[in-house]
Amino acid sequence: MEAACRVSGVLAIVDPAGRVPDVGALAERMGALLSHRPWHTFEWAAPESRSALGRVGIGIFNADPQPLWSADRSVAVTLAGEVERLDGEESGTTAPSDPARILEAYGRYGEAFARHLEGAFVAALWLAESRRLLIANDRFGLYPLYLARRPGTFLCAPEMKAVLADPSLSRHLDLTALAEYLRFQHLLGERTFFEEVELLPPASLLRVEAATAACSLEAYWTPAALPYRPEVTFGEAVEETGRLMRRAVRRMSGDALRPGVFLSGGLDSRTILGLIERRPLPSLTYGHPDCRDVRYARRIAAAAGSEHHWHPLLDGRWVREHADLHLELTEGFHSWIHAHGISALGEARALMDVNLTGWDGGTVMGHEDSIEPLQTRAVDDAALTTHLFDLFTRRYTWPSLSESEELSLYSDGLGRELRGRAFDSFRRQLAPYRDFRRDLRGEIFLIRNHSLRLTHPHVVAQRSHLEVRFPYFDYALFDFLFSLPADLRGPQTLYRAVLQRELPRLAGIPYERDEMPPSPSPLRRALPRLLRAFRHRVNRHVHPALFRERTRLYADYENYARHELRDWIEGILFDARTRERGLFDPAFVRTLMARHCSGLEQWTIGKVAPLVTYEMMLRRFYD
C-alpha cells in the first residue's frame, strides 16, 4: 500500500550518543514514511553533525524552502501551520512569511517567543551559538508531534511511524495504552501505543541540548490563565461572540487560498459557512442519502448560497476500501468507525485548498454534554472523576466495554495485570485539572483528552490532501468564551442566540441532533416539536410508516459490521495471528462479535471495532 503524507509537520534528530549509524539516512527514511503523494514536500538539513532538522508538507501553507536561516546564520527554523502576532504586534512586522515571523519573534522575545504568537502551528528552531534545539507548538496542540526522548538521542516527527523508523528504538507496547484504548476508544494525555514514544503536550516549549540530547519541557501557557468575567451580561456575550466569530472567519477565509467547508446538519459548520463572505464558496457533505446531515446540509447550503457537493455513502464497502489508508493516516489512534470523510478527500482537494473546520466548536461554544451541574458544580473530586469516567466510556462515543466485559476479554494473566488500570490512569490524568476554575475543569479535560485524542485525528487526516483552519480555536474567541461563567454559555444557550442574531436564516433550518430549529426561542421550537411527536406517534401504530424518518448518523457502522464488513472483521478477529498474540480470550471475542451480529443489542460496535483497529495497528507498526 502506498503511504500518504498524513500531516504537515516538523522533524528533528539529535544524536550525540551515536545510536543512529547515519543521521542523514534516517532523516530520508523518516521523510519517505511521511510523504508519498505527488503533492508532498519534504526537505531537511544538517545544522551540525549528528543532527537533522526538516519538515514535511503538502505545498499549500508556507511553500517556500525550509529550513529558513536568519541573516547571520545563527538561527534556523522549520514550521508547519500558520502563526500571527498577538497584542497588535502583527501590524508592526515586516516578515514576509510565517517562518520569517518566527525568526522575528525569537529575535524580539528569545525563548519566550511562543507566548507572543497565535495560530495553529508547530515550529523547530536550531540555535547555532548555544547548540540547542527549541520546539514549540500552539496553545491547543493542533499539529501533533511525536517524540522519543532517551539518554543521548532525541527524535521527533509529525507521525508515530516516522519516530519508529529509528532501529535503535524499542517497540515495547504500553499496556496502559491498551487498557485505555479498549475502555475509551482512544488514549489519554500524551500517551501512544509504545512506551518510548509520546506526544508533545499543547502549549509547550521543549529544549534539546545538542551536546547531550538532554531535554527540558515547560508549558508557556495553561488554561489556568484564562480570565474570568462574570460581570458580562448575556446580551453583551452574544454581541461580542458574534463579532469575534466574524473576525476569525474573515481572517481565515480572506487570503488567496480557496476556502471551503465540510458541511453537516449541525451548528458548527453551518455557522462558519454562513459567516464566510467570499462567493463562490464550496461546501461538501458526505453520507447516506437518507441521513439527516445530507438533508439539512443541502438546505443550509442553499440558504447560505454555497456551491454544494454531496459525496454519497451507500453502503459499508467504502470502509473496507479505505481501511488501510485510514490506518496509515491515523495510526490506530481512533478506530475505523471514526473514518469521517476519508473517501471524500480526493473530491475535497479538487474543491478547496483549506477547510475551515467546525471541529469541537460545540464544546467551545458550550455543549449540553459538557456544561451540566454534575461537571460544573461537582460536589468533590471523586464525584467529578467517576462522572467523567462514565461519560468517557458511555456517552462521548459509542458505549465501550463494561467492567465485566473488560474482565472477560483479556487472557488470564493479562486480565489480572490490566484490571482497573484504565480507571487509575484516568484518575491520574484528571488530577492536574483540579487546579483549574471549577466550572471549566470538565470542559478543558474533555478538549485535551477526548477531542484531541479521538475526534481531532480525523481532522488531522484531512491534511493529507488539504490544509485546515480552526475558527473556534481563535485565541481571542476562545479566551472570551471561557472567561464567561459556564452556565452563561450552556447548554448551547449562547450558541443558539449568536446563530439567531448573526445568521437568522440558518437558525430556522433544523439541527440534525433533534430535528428542531436551533433557535433560542421556545415558541419557535414548540410547533416543530409537536409535529415531530405527532409523526412518531402515528408511525408507531402504522405499518409501513406513514412519515419518513431519517437516520441521524451519516454512516451506519453498526449494520456495516453485520453485513458488508462482517467477513473482513471476523477475518482479523478470528485469525490465527490475532489468537497467537495471547492478548485476548478468543472465546469472548467471538461472544462480542456474535452479540453484535445478532442485532439484539444497540450500539455494540464500540466494543468490537477497537479490537479490529488495535490488531491492525500491531500488524502495521509492531510486527
C-alpha positions in Angstrom: 0.0 0.0 0.0 1.3 3.5 -0.9 1.8 5.7 2.2 0.2 9.1 2.5 1.5 12.3 3.8 -0.7 12.5 6.8 0.0 15.9 8.1 2.3 18.9 7.6 4.9 18.8 10.4 8.5 19.2 11.5 11.0 16.5 12.2 14.3 16.6 14.1 17.1 14.3 15.1 19.7 15.0 17.8 22.0 12.0 18.4 25.3 12.8 20.2 25.3 9.3 21.6 25.7 7.9 18.1 22.8 5.4 18.3 21.9 6.2 14.7 24.6 4.9 12.3 23.7 7.5 9.6 21.6 10.5 10.7 21.1 11.6 7.1 19.8 8.2 6.0 17.4 8.1 9.0 16.1 11.6 8.1 15.5 10.4 4.5 13.8 7.3 5.8 11.5 9.3 8.0 10.6 11.6 5.2 9.8 8.7 2.9 7.4 7.3 5.5 5.7 10.7 5.9 5.2 11.6 2.2 4.4 9.6 -0.9 1.7 11.7 -2.5 2.5 13.6 -5.7 1.9 16.9 -4.0 4.0 16.3 -0.9 7.1 18.3 0.0 9.9 17.1 2.2 13.2 18.8 2.9 15.8 18.7 5.6 19.2 20.0 6.6 22.0 19.0 8.9 22.7 22.1 11.1 25.7 20.2 12.5 26.9 16.6 12.6 24.7 14.1 14.4 21.6 16.3 13.9 18.9 16.9 11.3 16.1 19.4 11.0 13.3 19.2 8.5 9.7 19.5 7.6 7.0 17.7 5.5 4.0 19.5 4.0 1.6 19.5 1.1 2.7 22.6 -0.7 -0.2 24.9 0.5 1.0 26.7 3.6 4.5 28.2 3.5 5.6 26.6 0.3 9.0 28.3 0.2 12.0 26.1 1.1 12.9 25.4 4.7 14.8 25.5 7.0 14.9 29.3 6.9 18.1 30.8 8.4 18.4 34.2 10.0 20.6 36.7 8.1 23.6 36.0 10.4 23.0 32.2 10.1 22.7 31.9 13.9 19.1 30.6 13.9 17.3 28.2 11.6 13.5 27.5 11.7 11.2 24.9 10.2 7.5 25.4 10.6 4.2 23.6 9.9 1.0 25.6 10.1 0.5 29.3 10.4 1.3 32.0 13.0 0.2 35.5 13.8 1.4 38.2 16.2 -0.5 38.9 19.3 -1.2 42.2 21.1 -1.1 44.3 18.0 2.5 43.2 17.1 1.4 41.9 13.7 0.8 45.4 12.3 4.5 46.2 13.0 6.1 43.2 11.4 7.9 43.2 8.1 8.3 39.4 8.0 7.4 38.1 4.5 6.4 34.6 5.7 5.4 32.7 8.7 8.9 31.1 9.2 10.3 34.7 9.0 7.8 35.8 11.5 9.0 33.0 13.9 12.6 34.3 13.4 11.4 37.8 14.2 9.5 36.7 17.3 12.6 34.9 18.5 14.7 37.9 17.9 12.4 40.1 20.0 11.4 37.7 22.8 14.1 35.0 22.9 12.9 31.6 24.2 9.6 33.2 25.2 8.7 33.8 21.6 5.8 31.3 21.5 3.8 33.3 24.1 3.6 36.2 21.6 2.2 34.1 18.7 -1.2 32.7 17.9 -2.4 30.3 15.3 -2.2 26.6 14.7 1.5 25.6 14.3 4.5 23.6 15.4 7.9 25.1 15.0 11.5 23.9 15.5 14.4 26.3 15.9 18.1 25.5 15.7 20.2 27.9 17.8 23.7 27.6 16.4 25.6 29.5 19.1 24.1 27.7 22.1 23.8 24.4 20.2 20.2 24.0 21.2 17.0 22.8 19.5 13.8 24.6 20.5 10.4 23.2 19.7 7.1 25.0 20.4 3.5 24.4 19.4 0.3 26.3 19.7 -1.9 26.5 22.7 -4.1 23.6 21.7 -1.6 21.2 20.1 -3.4 21.4 16.7 -0.3 20.0 14.9 0.7 16.7 16.5 4.3 16.0 17.2 5.6 12.6 18.4 8.7 12.4 20.5 11.3 9.8 21.6 13.4 11.2 24.4 16.2 8.8 25.5 19.6 9.5 27.1 21.9 10.6 24.3 19.3 10.6 21.5 16.2 12.6 20.6 13.8 12.2 17.7 10.5 13.9 16.7 8.2 13.7 13.8 4.5 14.5 12.9 3.7 10.8 12.8 4.5 7.9 15.2 5.7 5.7 12.3 8.5 8.1 11.5 9.8 8.0 15.0 9.6 4.2 15.0 11.9 4.3 11.9 14.8 4.5 14.3 16.0 0.9 14.6 17.5 1.6 18.0 14.1 2.5 19.4 12.4 -0.3 21.4 8.9 -1.2 20.4 7.7 -2.2 23.8 3.9 -2.0 24.0 2.4 0.3 26.5 -0.2 -1.9 28.3 -1.8 1.1 30.0 -2.5 2.4 26.5 -4.2 -0.9 25.6 -6.4 -0.6 28.7 -7.3 3.0 27.8 -8.0 2.2 24.2 -10.5 -0.5 24.8 -12.3 1.4 27.6 -12.3 4.9 25.9 -11.7 4.0 22.3 -8.8 6.5 22.4 -5.7 7.3 24.5 -5.4 10.0 27.1 -2.9 12.8 27.5 0.4 12.3 25.7 0.4 8.5 25.6 0.9 6.4 22.5 0.8 2.7 21.9 4.6 2.4 22.6 6.4 3.1 25.8 9.2 5.2 24.3 7.0 7.4 22.1 4.9 10.3 23.4 3.1 13.3 22.1 4.2 16.9 22.7 1.7 18.5 25.0 -0.2 21.6 23.9 1.4 25.0 24.6 4.8 23.5 25.1 8.4 24.7 24.8 10.8 21.9 24.5 14.6 22.4 24.7 17.0 19.8 23.5 20.8 20.2 24.1 22.8 19.2 21.1 25.8 18.1 23.2 23.9 15.6 25.3 20.3 15.4 23.8 19.1 16.3 27.4 15.5 17.6 27.2 13.6 20.0 29.3 9.9 20.7 28.8 7.7 23.5 30.1 4.3 24.9 29.4 4.3 28.5 28.3 0.5 28.8 28.7 -2.1 27.0 30.8 -5.9 27.1 30.9 -5.5 28.3 34.5 -4.5 31.6 33.0 -7.9 32.1 31.4 -9.6 35.3 32.6 -12.9 35.3 34.5 -15.5 37.9 33.6 -18.8 37.1 35.5 -19.9 40.7 35.1 -20.6 40.3 31.3 -24.3 40.2 30.6 -25.9 37.6 28.3 -26.7 40.3 25.7 -23.1 41.5 25.8 -21.8 38.0 25.4 -24.0 37.3 22.4 -22.8 40.5 20.7 -19.1 40.0 21.4 -19.1 36.3 20.5 -20.7 37.2 17.1 -18.1 39.9 16.5 -15.2 37.6 17.4 -16.6 34.8 15.3 -17.0 37.0 12.2 -13.4 38.4 12.7 -11.9 34.9 13.0 -13.8 33.6 9.9 -13.0 36.6 7.9 -9.3 36.3 8.6 -9.2 32.6 7.9 -11.0 32.9 4.6 -9.7 36.2 3.3 -6.4 35.3 1.6 -5.6 33.9 -1.8 -6.2 30.3 -0.9 -9.5 28.6 -1.8 -11.6 28.2 1.4 -14.3 25.5 1.8 -16.4 23.8 4.4 -17.2 20.2 5.2 -20.9 20.8 5.9 -23.1 18.8 8.2 -26.5 19.3 9.7 -25.0 20.5 13.0 -24.4 24.0 14.2 -20.6 24.3 13.9 -20.1 24.1 10.2 -23.3 26.0 9.3 -22.1 28.9 11.4 -18.8 29.0 9.7 -20.3 28.7 6.2 -22.8 31.5 6.9 -20.1 33.8 8.2 -17.7 33.4 5.2 -18.2 36.4 3.0 -16.5 35.1 -0.2 -18.5 33.6 -3.0 -18.3 31.3 -4.8 -17.7 29.0 -1.9 -17.8 25.2 -2.0 -19.4 23.1 0.7 -19.1 19.3 0.8 -21.3 16.8 2.7 -20.7 13.0 2.8 -23.3 10.5 4.0 -26.1 8.1 3.2 -28.9 9.8 1.2 -31.4 9.2 4.0 -29.4 10.7 6.8 -30.2 14.0 8.4 -26.8 15.5 7.6 -27.4 15.2 3.8 -30.9 16.6 4.0 -30.3 19.6 6.3 -26.8 20.4 4.8 -28.5 20.8 1.4 -30.9 23.3 2.9 -28.2 25.1 4.8 -26.0 25.4 1.6 -29.0 26.7 -0.4 -29.8 29.3 2.2 -26.1 30.4 2.5 -25.6 30.5 -1.2 -22.7 28.0 -1.4 -21.8 25.7 -4.3 -22.8 22.4 -2.6 -21.5 18.9 -3.3 -22.6 15.6 -1.9 -20.4 12.6 -1.6 -22.7 9.5 -1.2 -22.0 6.6 1.2 -24.4 4.0 0.0 -23.1 1.0 2.0 -20.1 -0.1 4.0 -17.8 -1.1 1.2 -16.1 2.3 1.3 -14.8 1.5 4.8 -13.1 -1.6 3.6 -11.7 0.2 0.5 -10.2 2.9 2.7 -9.3 0.9 5.8 -5.6 0.7 5.1 -5.4 4.4 4.2 -7.3 5.3 7.3 -4.8 3.3 9.4 -1.9 4.9 7.7 -3.2 8.4 8.3 -4.4 7.9 11.9 -2.0 5.1 13.0 -4.8 3.4 15.0 -5.4 6.3 17.4 -9.0 6.1 16.5 -10.9 3.3 15.1 -12.4 2.8 11.6 -15.8 3.8 12.9 -14.4 7.3 13.0 -13.2 7.4 9.4 -15.1 10.6 8.8 -15.0 11.7 5.2 -11.9 9.8 4.2 -13.4 8.6 0.9 -14.3 12.2 0.0 -10.8 13.7 0.4 -9.9 13.5 -3.3 -13.0 15.4 -4.2 -12.4 17.9 -1.4 -8.8 18.6 -2.7 -10.3 19.5 -6.1 -12.7 22.0 -4.5 -10.7 23.7 -1.8 -7.2 24.4 -0.5 -8.2 24.9 3.1 -11.1 23.6 5.1 -12.5 25.9 7.8 -13.4 23.2 10.2 -16.1 23.3 12.8 -14.2 20.7 14.8 -15.1 20.9 18.5 -17.0 24.2 18.1 -19.8 22.8 20.2 -17.5 22.3 23.2 -16.0 25.8 22.9 -19.4 27.5 22.5 -20.9 25.5 25.3 -22.3 22.0 24.7 -25.0 20.3 26.7 -22.8 17.2 27.2 -20.0 19.2 28.9 -21.9 22.1 30.7 -24.0 20.3 33.2 -24.3 20.5 37.0 -22.5 17.2 37.6 -19.4 18.7 36.0 -19.6 22.4 36.7 -20.7 22.0 40.3 -19.4 18.6 41.2 -19.6 18.2 45.0 -16.0 16.9 45.2 -13.1 15.5 43.2 -14.4 11.9 43.5 -17.8 12.8 42.1 -16.2 14.6 39.1 -13.8 11.7 38.4 -16.5 9.0 38.5 -18.9 11.0 36.4 -16.4 11.9 33.8 -15.2 8.3 33.6 -18.8 7.3 32.8 -19.1 9.9 30.2 -15.9 8.9 28.5 -16.9 5.2 28.4 -20.6 5.5 27.7 -21.7 8.8 26.2 -19.0 10.7 24.4 -18.7 8.0 21.8 -20.2 4.5 21.2 -20.6 2.7 24.5 -17.4 0.9 25.3 -16.6 -2.3 27.3 -18.3 -2.5 30.7 -16.2 -3.6 33.7 -17.4 -7.2 33.4 -16.7 -7.3 29.7 -13.2 -5.9 30.3 -12.6 -8.7 32.9 -13.7 -11.3 30.4 -11.9 -10.0 27.4 -8.2 -10.4 28.2 -6.3 -13.6 28.6 -5.9 -14.7 32.2 -2.5 -13.3 33.0 -3.1 -10.0 31.2 -6.5 -9.6 32.7 -5.1 -9.6 36.2 -2.4 -7.1 35.2 -4.8 -4.7 33.5 -7.6 -4.8 36.0 -8.6 -1.3 37.0 -5.7 0.2 35.0 -7.8 2.4 32.7 -9.6 4.0 35.6 -6.4 4.5 37.6 -4.8 6.2 34.5 -7.9 8.3 34.0 -7.8 9.5 37.6 -4.1 10.4 37.4 -4.7 12.3 34.2 -7.5 14.3 35.7 -5.6 15.3 38.8 -3.9 18.4 37.4 -7.2 19.8 36.1 -8.5 20.2 39.7 -6.4 23.4 39.9 -8.5 24.9 37.1 -11.6 27.0 37.6 -14.3 24.8 38.9 -16.8 25.3 36.2 -14.2 24.7 33.4 -12.4 21.6 34.6 -14.6 19.1 32.8 -14.6 21.0 29.5 -10.8 21.5 29.4 -10.2 17.9 30.3 -12.7 16.9 27.5 -10.9 19.0 24.9 -7.4 17.8 25.8 -8.2 14.1 26.5 -11.2 13.3 24.3 -11.4 15.8 21.5 -7.6 16.0 20.8 -7.2 12.2 21.1 -10.4 10.9 19.4 -12.0 13.4 17.1 -9.1 15.5 16.1 -7.2 12.7 14.2 -9.9 12.7 11.5 -9.3 16.4 11.0 -5.5 15.8 11.0 -6.1 13.1 8.4 -7.5 15.8 6.1 -4.1 17.3 5.9 -3.0 14.5 3.6 -5.0 16.4 0.9 -5.7 20.0 2.1 -4.9 22.3 4.9 -7.2 23.0 7.9 -8.1 26.2 9.8 -9.9 26.3 13.2 -12.2 29.3 13.7 -13.5 28.1 17.0 -9.9 28.0 18.4 -9.1 31.6 17.5 -7.3 32.7 20.7 -9.5 35.9 21.3 -12.7 34.0 20.8 -11.6 31.1 23.0 -10.4 33.4 25.7 -13.6 35.4 25.7 -15.9 32.4 25.8 -14.0 30.6 28.6 -13.9 33.9 30.6 -17.7 33.6 30.9 -19.3 31.5 33.6 -20.0 28.2 32.1 -23.7 28.4 32.9 -23.9 31.5 30.7 -22.7 29.6 27.7 -24.6 26.4 28.0 -26.2 24.2 27.3 -26.0 25.8 23.8 -28.0 28.8 25.1 -25.4 31.4 24.0 -24.6 29.5 20.8 -28.2 29.5 19.6 -28.6 33.2 20.4 -25.5 34.0 18.4 -26.7 32.0 15.5 -30.1 33.7 15.6 -28.6 37.2 15.8 -25.9 36.7 13.1 -27.5 34.2 10.7 -31.3 34.1 11.3 -32.0 32.2 8.0 -29.7 29.4 9.1 -31.2 29.4 12.6 -34.5 28.4 11.0 -33.2 25.2 9.5 -33.5 22.1 11.8 -30.5 20.9 13.8 -29.7 17.2 12.9 -29.3 16.3 16.6 -33.0 16.7 17.4 -34.6 18.0 14.1 -35.6 21.2 15.8 -34.7 24.7 14.6 -31.7 25.8 16.7 -33.5 29.0 17.8 -33.2 30.2 21.4 -36.9 30.9 21.3 -39.0 28.2 22.9 -42.0 29.4 20.9 -40.2 28.9 17.6 -39.4 25.3 18.6 -42.8 24.5 20.0 -44.6 23.7 16.8 -41.9 21.6 15.2 -41.6 19.6 18.5 -45.4 18.9 18.4 -45.3 17.9 14.8 -42.3 15.6 15.4 -44.1 13.9 18.4 -47.2 13.5 16.2 -45.3 11.8 13.4 -43.6 9.4 15.8 -46.9 8.5 17.4 -48.5 7.8 14.1 -45.6 5.8 12.8 -45.7 3.6 15.9 -49.2 2.5 15.0 -49.0 2.3 11.2 -47.1 -0.2 9.1 -45.4 0.7 6.9 -44.6 4.0 8.5 -46.6 6.9 7.1 -44.0 9.6 7.8 -40.4 9.2 6.6 -37.9 9.3 9.5 -34.2 9.9 8.6 -31.3 8.3 10.4 -29.1 10.7 12.4 -25.8 9.0 11.6 -24.2 9.8 8.2 -22.9 6.2 8.1 -24.5 3.0 9.6 -21.4 1.4 11.0 -23.5 -0.9 13.2 -25.1 -2.6 10.2 -22.0 -2.3 8.1 -20.3 -4.7 10.6 -23.3 -7.1 10.4 -23.3 -7.3 6.6 -20.7 -5.8 4.2 -17.8 -5.8 6.7 -18.5 -8.9 8.6 -16.1 -11.2 6.7 -13.4 -8.6 7.0 -13.9 -8.1 10.7 -14.0 -11.8 11.5 -11.1 -12.4 9.3 -9.0 -10.2 11.6 -10.5 -11.0 15.0 -10.6 -14.8 14.5 -7.3 -15.1 12.6 -4.5 -17.3 14.0 -2.2 -14.3 14.0 -4.5 -12.5 16.4 -5.1 -15.5 18.5 -1.4 -16.4 18.9 -0.6 -12.9 20.4 -2.3 -14.1 23.6 -3.8 -10.7 24.5 -7.5 -11.7 24.4 -9.7 -14.6 25.2 -10.7 -15.9 21.7 -14.0 -17.3 23.0 -15.0 -14.0 24.5 -14.0 -12.1 21.3 -16.4 -14.5 19.4 -19.1 -13.7 22.0 -18.8 -10.0 21.4 -19.0 -10.4 17.7 -21.9 -12.8 18.0 -23.8 -10.3 20.2 -23.2 -7.6 17.8 -24.3 -9.6 14.7 -27.5 -10.8 16.5 -28.9 -7.3 16.4 -30.4 -7.9 19.8 -28.4 -5.0 21.3 -27.9 -1.5 20.1 -24.6 0.4 19.9 -22.3 -2.6 20.4 -19.9 -1.7 17.6 -17.8 0.4 20.0 -16.9 -2.9 21.8 -15.8 -4.6 18.6 -14.2 -2.0 16.3 -11.4 -1.0 18.6 -10.3 -4.7 18.8 -10.0 -4.7 15.0 -8.1 -1.5 14.8 -5.7 -2.4 17.6 -4.8 -5.6 15.8 -4.4 -3.7 12.5 -2.1 -1.3 14.3 0.0 -4.1 15.7 0.4 -5.6 12.3 1.4 -2.3 10.7 3.6 -0.8 13.4 4.7 -3.5 15.8 5.2 -6.8 13.9 
